[in-house]
Amino acid sequence: MSFRLRSQPWTAPQWVPAAVKRPSSRCVLANVPTPIERWSLKDFGDGKQQFFIKRDDLTGTSLTGNKVRKLEFLLADAIEQGCDSIIAWGASTSNHCRSTAVACTELGLECHLLLTSKEPEITYASGNITLAALSGAHMYRMEACAFDEADRRMKKLSARLAESGKKAYVIPRGGSNSVAAWSYIAAWEEMMNQPLFAEITDIVVVSGSGGTGVDLALANYYERSKSKKRIHGFRIWGTNADFYHHANETLKNLKLDLNIEDLIHVTDSYVGNGYAETWPELKELILNVSETTGIFLDTVYTGKAVYGIREELKLNPGRFAGDKILFIHTGGLFGVTDGSLTNDIIVKRRIEPFPSELTTYPG
């Protein structure tokens, strides 16, 4: 059993309408508040813009990234329902699956992961799957399939576990649903207490399963600040339609009569050839940002979003409400070591022999 408290009472921000159904408890897993820092991005925009970064890559070591905020609410919900097992699914490189496995271990819950891969076999080349394995998760390989099929398989696994006396809680893709939506509503209140946040005109976030973008959009809508901020989501797979479909399901489950397209601006222009697919200019940007700012981006998630910021400032600067842009860094450090950048690093930062003239000494 972990040192973590399994769950504790939680109260939603006062600016959320009382009629909106909200959770009453939350597990404490993330190291928060995470800082908002100024970010000196070179060759971004026309020089008028100021960039900021919300360091949610610092929410923890093994629990780094945005997913731990979602799990604080999802796992509290599971515990309230008397569940002892958790089922989740994603790619073998998934930040969500790694975070779920680690969090389950800390809370004394059994974890089951359904993993997909484009490769015939899943290896431990990614830091994410290695940490999931080290956390003791039960892992199952399955071929890539539609989301509905993955959901059916999780339900079947839940029924199998029930036969052995266990009660499983099924987490949707990416941990994104109406329960997890409270994660970045809570984070918004956290940011409201950080001095730099008042200056921000635009907030940018990666859009994978899409939950974090929806959460931020709802927080922005609920809080109704005098200086309205514009929320942007940069897709890393699929289309805008994929996002809006899932986002509207979340709003429906929250019983909200809102048009998500009025709340968040999403673009699928920087997906490339799909999930985890990369290209030379993207990798060059990631290497340049890391060596000039000390911020690490990965090729699957955060790198694509930051690439999108740079390109949109060139091609469509009018999409931004102002010149003070905040990027929510959702983590992904373990994805940096998945090998996708290895050849580029070798070319750019070759390890040289130690100078022979420095190995001789006078006398």
Residue pairs with C-beta under 8 A, 6 or more apart in sequence:
1 108
2 105
2 106
2 107
2 108
3 106
4 27
4 28
4 29
4 106
4 107
5 27
5 28
6 27
6 79
6 107
6 108
7 25
7 26
7 27
7 75
7 76
7 79
7 80
8 25
8 26
8 27
8 28
9 24
9 25
10 23
10 24
10 25
10 26
10 76
10 186
12 20
12 22
12 23
12 182
12 185
12 186
13 185
13 186
13 188
13 189
13 222
13 223
15 222
15 223
15 224
16 22
16 185
16 222
17 222
20 222
20 254
20 255
20 256
21 254
21 255
22 182
23 73
23 76
23 77
23 179
23 182
24 80
25 76
25 77
25 79
25 80
26 72
26 73
26 76
26 186
27 71
27 72
27 73
27 75
27 76
27 79
27 103
27 107
28 72
29 60
29 63
29 68
29 71
29 72
29 75
29 103
29 106
29 107
30 59
30 60
30 63
30 68
30 69
30 72
31 58
31 59
31 60
32 59
32 69
32 187
32 190
33 190
33 193
33 194
34 54
34 55
34 56
34 58
34 59
34 190
35 54
35 55
35 58
35 194
36 52
36 53
36 54
36 55
36 191
36 194
36 196
36 197
36 326
37 52
37 53
37 55
37 196
38 50
38 51
38 52
38 53
38 196
39 51
39 52
39 53
39 293
39 295
39 327
40 51
40 292
40 293
41 51
41 289
41 293
41 306
41 310
42 288
42 292
43 310
44 51
44 309
44 310
44 313
45 310
45 313
45 317
45 323
46 313
46 317
48 323
49 313
49 323
49 324
49 325
50 199
50 323
50 324
50 325
51 325
51 326
51 327
52 196
52 199
52 200
52 324
52 325
52 326
52 327
53 295
53 326
53 327
53 329
54 191
54 326
54 327
54 328
54 329
55 329
56 65
56 66
56 69
56 187
56 328
56 329
56 330
56 331
57 64
57 65
57 295
57 296
57 329
57 330
57 331
57 332
57 333
58 64
59 65
59 66
59 68
59 69
59 331
60 68
62 98
62 102
62 131
62 135
63 99
63 102
63 103
64 331
64 333
64 334
65 95
65 99
65 330
65 331
65 332
65 333
66 183
66 184
66 212
66 328
66 330
66 331
67 95
67 96
67 99
67 100
67 174
67 175
67 330
67 331
68 99
68 103
69 183
69 184
69 186
69 187
70 175
70 176
70 180
70 183
70 211
70 212
71 99
71 100
71 103
71 175
71 180
72 183
73 179
73 180
73 182
73 183
74 169
74 171
74 175
74 177
74 179
74 180
75 86
75 103
75 104
75 107
75 109
75 169
77 169
77 179
78 86
78 109
78 169
79 107
79 109
81 167
81 169
82 167
83 109
83 167
83 168
83 169
84 109
84 110
84 166
84 167
84 168
85 109
85 110
85 111
85 112
85 161
85 166
85 167
85 168
85 169
86 100
86 104
86 109
86 110
86 111
86 112
86 168
86 169
86 171
87 112
87 113
87 114
87 154
87 157
87 158
87 161
87 168
87 169
87 170
87 171
88 96
88 97
88 100
88 111
88 112
88 113
88 114
88 154
88 170
88 171
88 175
89 97
89 113
89 114
89 115
89 116
89 142
89 150
89 153
89 154
89 173
90 96
90 97
90 113
90 114
90 115
90 116
90 173
90 174
91 97
91 115
91 116
91 117
91 275
91 276
92 115
92 116
92 117
92 122
92 126
92 128
92 129
92 141
93 126
93 128
93 129
93 276
93 300
93 335
93 338
94 115
94 128
95 128
95 301
95 330
95 331
95 332
95 334
95 335
96 173
96 174
96 175
96 209
97 113
97 115
97 128
97 129
97 132
97 137
98 127
98 128
98 129
98 131
98 132
98 334
99 175
100 111
100 113
100 132
100 137
100 171
100 175
101 111
101 113
101 131
101 132
101 135
101 136
101 137
102 131
102 132
102 135
104 110
104 111
104 135
104 137
105 111
105 135
105 136
110 138
110 166
111 132
111 135
111 136
111 137
111 138
112 137
112 138
112 139
112 140
112 157
112 161
112 168
113 132
113 137
113 138
113 139
113 140
114 140
114 142
114 150
114 153
114 154
114 157
115 122
115 129
115 139
115 140
115 141
115 142
116 141
116 142
116 143
116 144
116 145
116 150
117 141
117 144
118 144
118 276
121 141
122 129
122 139
122 141
124 130
124 133
125 338
125 339
126 334
126 335
126 337
126 338
127 333
127 334
127 335
127 337
127 338
128 334
128 335
129 139
130 334
131 334
132 139
133 139
140 157
142 150
142 153
145 153
147 173
150 173
151 170
151 172
154 170
155 170
157 168
158 168
158 170
161 167
161 168
162 168
172 209
173 209
174 208
174 209
174 210
174 211
175 209
175 211
176 209
176 210
176 211
176 212
176 214
176 246
176 250
177 211
177 250
177 253
178 250
178 253
178 254
180 211
180 215
181 211
181 214
181 215
181 218
181 250
181 254
182 215
183 211
183 212
183 215
184 212
184 215
184 216
184 219
185 215
185 218
185 219
185 222
187 215
187 216
187 219
188 216
188 219
188 220
188 223
189 219
191 197
192 223
197 326
198 227
199 324
200 229
200 324
200 325
200 326
201 227
201 229
201 230
201 320
201 321
201 322
201 323
201 324
201 325
202 229
202 230
202 231
202 232
202 320
202 321
202 322
202 324
202 325
202 326
203 216
203 220
203 229
203 230
203 231
203 232
203 325
203 326
203 328
204 232
204 233
204 234
204 305
204 308
204 309
204 325
204 326
204 327
204 328
205 212
205 213
205 216
205 231
205 232
205 233
205 234
205 305
205 327
205 328
205 330
206 212
206 233
206 234
206 236
206 301
206 302
206 304
206 305
206 328
206 330
207 213
207 233
207 234
207 235
207 236
207 243
207 266
207 305
208 235
208 236
208 237
208 301
209 246
210 233
210 242
210 243
210 246
210 247
211 250
212 328
212 330
213 231
213 233
213 243
213 247
213 264
213 266
214 247
214 250
214 251
214 260
214 264
216 231
216 264
216 328
217 231
217 260
217 263
217 264
218 254
218 256
218 263
220 228
220 229
220 231
220 263
221 258
221 263
228 321
229 321
230 265
230 320
230 321
231 263
231 264
231 265
232 264
232 265
232 266
232 267
232 319
232 320
233 243
233 264
233 265
233 266
233 267
234 266
234 267
234 270
234 304
234 305
234 308
234 309
235 242
235 243
235 266
235 267
235 268
235 270
235 271
236 270
236 271
236 275
236 300
236 301
236 304
236 305
237 271
237 274
237 275
238 268
238 271
238 275
239 268
239 271
240 266
240 267
240 268
243 266
243 268
244 260
244 261
244 266
247 260
247 264
248 260
251 258
251 260
265 319
267 308
267 312
267 319
269 308
269 311
270 304
270 305
270 307
270 308
270 311
271 277
271 304
272 278
272 279
272 282
272 304
273 279
275 300
276 299
276 300
276 340
278 299
278 303
278 340
281 307
282 299
282 303
282 304
282 307
283 299
283 303
283 340
283 341
283 344
284 344
285 297
285 303
285 306
285 307
285 310
286 297
286 298
286 299
286 303
286 306
286 341
287 341
287 344
287 345
287 348
289 295
289 297
289 306
290 296
290 297
295 329
296 332
296 333
296 336
297 303
297 306
297 332
297 336
298 332
298 333
298 335
298 336
298 338
299 335
299 338
299 340
299 341
300 332
300 335
300 340
301 330
301 332
301 335
302 329
302 330
302 331
302 332
305 327
306 327
309 325
309 327
312 319
312 320
313 320
